[in-house]
Every structure is written in C-alpha cells, then in structure tokens.
C-alpha cells in the first residue's frame, strides 16, 4: 500500500522522510491520508497478519480485537 502522491510541499519534511528511508530502507513509504479506504486497507492488512480480529458489525460496527 504505497501512494506515489506526496501530500506536502514542505521541503524539510520531505528531506527528513528521505533521510530516514535511506537509513531504515523500508520496502515502501506510505503517506497517510486519513480516508475510509485507507482505514479499511490497513485494517485488512492487520487481519491478514493475525493482529486484528473483526468484531460483529451488528454489535460493534467498524471494531476490531487487537491481539
């Protein structure tokens, strides 16, 4: 889940992200946008990893058990 669009023009922030990425060498850098789609995608990744368990939508909509 990696966006190619960078949501900032703040050059100091962009340099800092580049510096940290150069040291940590992540597979990807993801810029959070706070959208519902992003929330759902991140929750799904955590479910697949076994860290989240989706609770009943009838009783607890949009809720997860974090393990």
Backbone as JSON Lines, residues from 0, in Angstrom:
{"i":0,"aa":"X","n":[0.84,-1.17,0.0],"ca":[0.0,0.0,0.0],"c":[0.89,1.23,0.0]}
{"i":1,"aa":"X","n":[1.21,1.7,-1.14],"ca":[2.1,2.84,-1.24],"c":[1.54,3.84,-2.24]}
{"i":2,"aa":"X","n":[1.49,5.09,-1.81],"ca":[0.99,6.14,-2.69],"c":[2.17,6.82,-3.37]}
{"i":3,"aa":"X","n":[1.98,7.19,-4.62],"ca":[3.02,7.93,-5.32],"c":[2.83,9.43,-5.12]}
{"i":4,"aa":"X","n":[1.64,9.85,-4.71],"ca":[1.36,11.26,-4.48],"c":[1.8,11.65,-3.08]}
{"i":5,"aa":"X","n":[2.64,12.66,-3.0],"ca":[3.12,13.16,-1.7],"c":[2.23,14.34,-1.32]}
{"i":6,"aa":"X","n":[1.58,14.27,-0.13],"ca":[0.6,15.29,0.23],"c":[1.19,16.55,0.87]}
{"i":7,"aa":"X","n":[2.44,16.86,0.59],"ca":[3.03,18.05,1.19],"c":[4.07,18.65,0.24]}
{"i":8,"aa":"X","n":[4.28,19.92,0.41],"ca":[5.36,20.61,-0.3],"c":[6.44,21.05,0.67]}
{"i":9,"aa":"X","n":[6.29,20.66,1.94],"ca":[7.24,21.02,2.98],"c":[8.58,20.33,2.71]}
{"i":10,"aa":"X","n":[9.53,21.11,2.23],"ca":[10.82,20.54,1.81],"c":[11.6,19.94,2.97]}
{"i":11,"aa":"X","n":[11.49,20.53,4.16],"ca":[12.19,19.98,5.33],"c":[11.62,18.61,5.67]}
{"i":12,"aa":"X","n":[10.31,18.47,5.62],"ca":[9.68,17.18,5.9],"c":[10.06,16.15,4.84]}
{"i":13,"aa":"X","n":[10.04,16.53,3.59],"ca":[10.41,15.61,2.51],"c":[11.85,15.15,2.65]}
{"i":14,"aa":"X","n":[12.76,16.07,2.99],"ca":[14.17,15.7,3.2],"c":[14.3,14.72,4.37]}
{"i":15,"aa":"X","n":[13.57,15.01,5.46],"ca":[13.63,14.15,6.64],"c":[13.13,12.74,6.31]}
{"i":16,"aa":"X","n":[12.01,12.64,5.59],"ca":[11.48,11.33,5.2],"c":[12.5,10.6,4.33]}
{"i":17,"aa":"X","n":[13.12,11.3,3.39],"ca":[14.14,10.68,2.54],"c":[15.33,10.2,3.37]}
{"i":18,"aa":"X","n":[15.75,11.0,4.34],"ca":[16.89,10.62,5.2],"c":[16.57,9.38,6.02]}
{"i":19,"aa":"X","n":[15.39,9.35,6.63],"ca":[15.0,8.2,7.44],"c":[14.85,6.96,6.56]}
{"i":20,"aa":"X","n":[14.26,7.12,5.4],"ca":[14.09,5.99,4.49],"c":[15.44,5.46,4.02]}
{"i":21,"aa":"X","n":[16.41,6.33,3.83],"ca":[17.74,5.88,3.42],"c":[18.41,5.04,4.5]}
{"i":22,"aa":"X","n":[18.15,5.38,5.76],"ca":[18.75,4.64,6.87],"c":[17.99,3.34,7.14]}
{"i":23,"aa":"X","n":[16.66,3.41,7.13],"ca":[15.84,2.25,7.51],"c":[15.54,1.32,6.34]}
{"i":24,"aa":"X","n":[15.66,1.83,5.12],"ca":[15.45,1.06,3.89],"c":[14.13,0.29,3.88]}
{"i":25,"aa":"X","n":[13.0,0.98,4.02],"ca":[11.7,0.31,4.0],"c":[11.37,-0.18,2.59]}
{"i":26,"aa":"X","n":[10.47,-1.15,2.51],"ca":[10.0,-1.61,1.19],"c":[9.22,-0.51,0.49]}
{"i":27,"aa":"X","n":[8.55,0.32,1.27],"ca":[7.75,1.41,0.71],"c":[7.53,2.48,1.77]}
{"i":28,"aa":"X","n":[7.22,3.67,1.33],"ca":[6.83,4.77,2.22],"c":[5.37,5.06,1.91]}
{"i":29,"aa":"X","n":[4.55,5.07,2.95],"ca":[3.12,5.33,2.78],"c":[2.77,6.65,3.45]}
{"i":30,"aa":"X","n":[2.21,7.56,2.69],"ca":[1.75,8.84,3.23],"c":[0.28,8.68,3.61]}
{"i":31,"aa":"X","n":[-0.02,8.81,4.88],"ca":[-1.39,8.64,5.37],"c":[-2.28,9.79,4.9]}
{"i":32,"aa":"X","n":[-3.5,9.42,4.46],"ca":[-4.44,10.45,4.03],"c":[-5.69,10.5,4.9]}
{"i":33,"aa":"X","n":[-5.84,9.54,5.81],"ca":[-6.97,9.55,6.73],"c":[-8.3,9.15,6.13]}
{"i":34,"aa":"X","n":[-8.28,8.6,4.93],"ca":[-9.53,8.24,4.27],"c":[-10.1,6.93,4.81]}
{"i":35,"aa":"X","n":[-11.38,6.72,4.57],"ca":[-12.03,5.47,4.95],"c":[-11.4,4.29,4.2]}
{"i":36,"aa":"X","n":[-11.03,4.52,2.95],"ca":[-10.39,3.46,2.16],"c":[-9.06,3.05,2.78]}
{"i":37,"aa":"X","n":[-8.3,4.03,3.23],"ca":[-7.02,3.74,3.87],"c":[-7.25,2.95,5.16]}
{"i":38,"aa":"X","n":[-8.21,3.38,5.97],"ca":[-8.54,2.69,7.22],"c":[-8.88,1.22,6.94]}
{"i":39,"aa":"X","n":[-9.75,1.0,5.97],"ca":[-10.17,-0.36,5.63],"c":[-9.0,-1.21,5.15]}
{"i":40,"aa":"X","n":[-8.15,-0.63,4.32],"ca":[-6.99,-1.37,3.79],"c":[-6.0,-1.72,4.9]}
{"i":41,"aa":"X","n":[-5.73,-0.78,5.8],"ca":[-4.81,-1.06,6.91],"c":[-5.4,-2.09,7.86]}
{"i":42,"aa":"X","n":[-6.69,-2.0,8.13],"ca":[-7.35,-2.99,8.99],"c":[-7.26,-4.38,8.36]}
{"i":43,"aa":"X","n":[-7.46,-4.45,7.05],"ca":[-7.39,-5.73,6.35],"c":[-5.98,-6.33,6.43]}
{"i":44,"aa":"X","n":[-4.97,-5.5,6.3],"ca":[-3.59,-5.97,6.43],"c":[-3.37,-6.56,7.82]}
{"i":45,"aa":"X","n":[-3.88,-5.89,8.85],"ca":[-3.73,-6.37,10.22],"c":[-4.52,-7.65,10.47]}
{"i":46,"aa":"X","n":[-5.68,-7.77,9.85],"ca":[-6.47,-9.02,9.95],"c":[-5.67,-10.17,9.34]}
{"i":47,"aa":"X","n":[-5.15,-9.94,8.14],"ca":[-4.39,-10.99,7.45],"c":[-3.13,-11.38,8.2]}
{"i":48,"aa":"X","n":[-2.55,-10.44,8.94],"ca":[-1.35,-10.72,9.72],"c":[-1.67,-11.4,11.05]}
{"i":49,"aa":"X","n":[-2.96,-11.47,11.38],"ca":[-3.36,-12.09,12.63],"c":[-3.33,-11.16,13.84]}
{"i":50,"aa":"X","n":[-3.12,-9.89,13.6],"ca":[-3.06,-8.92,14.69],"c":[-4.43,-8.33,15.03]}
{"i":51,"aa":"X","n":[-5.36,-8.36,14.1],"ca":[-6.72,-7.86,14.29],"c":[-7.7,-8.99,14.04]}
{"i":52,"aa":"X","n":[-8.8,-8.95,14.79],"ca":[-9.94,-9.83,14.53],"c":[-11.17,-8.94,14.45]}
{"i":53,"aa":"X","n":[-11.89,-9.02,13.34],"ca":[-13.07,-8.17,13.15],"c":[-14.18,-8.62,14.08]}
{"i":54,"aa":"X","n":[-14.79,-7.67,14.78],"ca":[-15.9,-7.97,15.67],"c":[-17.22,-7.86,14.89]}
{"i":55,"aa":"X","n":[-18.28,-8.31,15.49],"ca":[-19.6,-8.31,14.87],"c":[-20.02,-6.89,14.49]}
{"i":56,"aa":"X","n":[-20.35,-6.69,13.21],"ca":[-20.82,-5.37,12.76],"c":[-22.14,-5.0,13.42]}
{"i":57,"aa":"X","n":[-22.98,-6.01,13.73],"ca":[-24.27,-5.74,14.36],"c":[-24.08,-5.17,15.77]}
{"i":58,"aa":"X","n":[-23.09,-5.69,16.49],"ca":[-22.87,-5.25,17.85],"c":[-21.82,-4.14,17.97]}
{"i":59,"aa":"X","n":[-20.77,-4.24,17.16],"ca":[-19.64,-3.32,17.23],"c":[-19.18,-2.93,15.83]}
{"i":60,"aa":"X","n":[-19.93,-2.05,15.16],"ca":[-19.55,-1.68,13.78],"c":[-18.16,-1.05,13.74]}
{"i":61,"aa":"X","n":[-17.39,-1.43,12.71],"ca":[-16.04,-0.91,12.49],"c":[-15.11,-1.12,13.68]}
{"i":62,"aa":"X","n":[-15.31,-2.24,14.4],"ca":[-14.48,-2.51,15.57],"c":[-13.69,-3.8,15.39]}
{"i":63,"aa":"X","n":[-12.53,-3.81,16.03],"ca":[-11.62,-4.95,15.93],"c":[-11.04,-5.28,17.29]}
{"i":64,"aa":"X","n":[-10.71,-6.56,17.47],"ca":[-9.96,-7.01,18.63],"c":[-8.5,-7.02,18.21]}
{"i":65,"aa":"X","n":[-7.67,-6.26,18.9],"ca":[-6.24,-6.22,18.58],"c":[-5.51,-7.22,19.46]}
{"i":66,"aa":"X","n":[-4.82,-8.14,18.82],"ca":[-4.1,-9.2,19.54],"c":[-2.61,-8.97,19.48]}
